[in-house]
Amino acid sequence: MIMTVVSSKEFATNQEKYFDLALDEQVCIQRGDNLFYLMYKHADEMNNNDFEEFLEPDDDFRRAISMDEFINRALVMVEKVDKMYAKK
């Protein structure tokens, strides 16, 4: 099977061309030292396992604290531990 390797800039400029090309051959997009494979799969061949399920926010999400609050609480805990061991 034929493989075409293009730069990320070339791919961005001519996306439609490489999407059409991916129907018949392998297309790789090179960015730095990394290669990304452009894969084609017909919609009839897809099944539910091919897609990641995204869930709606739930009670666990609503109970979560913000990153800033986590940092503040962590700093308080570190200060307590520091004081506890500084006395010894």
Secondary structure in CASP SS format (residue, H / E / C, confidence):
PFRMAT SS
TARGET T0000
AUTHOR 0000-0000-0000
METHOD secondary structure of the structure
MODEL  1
M C 1.00
I C 1.00
M E 1.00
T E 1.00
V E 1.00
V E 1.00
S E 1.00
S H 1.00
K H 1.00
E H 1.00
F H 1.00
A H 1.00
T H 1.00
N C 1.00
Q H 1.00
E H 1.00
K H 1.00
Y H 1.00
F H 1.00
D H 1.00
L H 1.00
A C 1.00
L C 1.00
D C 1.00
E C 1.00
Q E 1.00
V E 1.00
C E 1.00
I E 1.00
Q E 1.00
R E 1.00
G C 1.00
D C 1.00
N E 1.00
L E 1.00
F E 1.00
Y E 1.00
L E 1.00
M C 1.00
Y C 1.00
K C 1.00
H C 1.00
A H 1.00
D H 1.00
E H 1.00
M C 1.00
N C 1.00
N H 1.00
N H 1.00
D H 1.00
F C 1.00
E C 1.00
E C 1.00
F C 1.00
L C 1.00
E C 1.00
P C 1.00
D C 1.00
D H 1.00
D H 1.00
F H 1.00
R H 1.00
R H 1.00
A C 1.00
I C 1.00
S C 1.00
M H 1.00
D H 1.00
E H 1.00
F H 1.00
I H 1.00
N H 1.00
R H 1.00
A H 1.00
L H 1.00
V H 1.00
M H 1.00
V H 1.00
E H 1.00
K H 1.00
V H 1.00
D H 1.00
K H 1.00
M H 1.00
Y H 1.00
A H 1.00
K C 1.00
K C 1.00
END
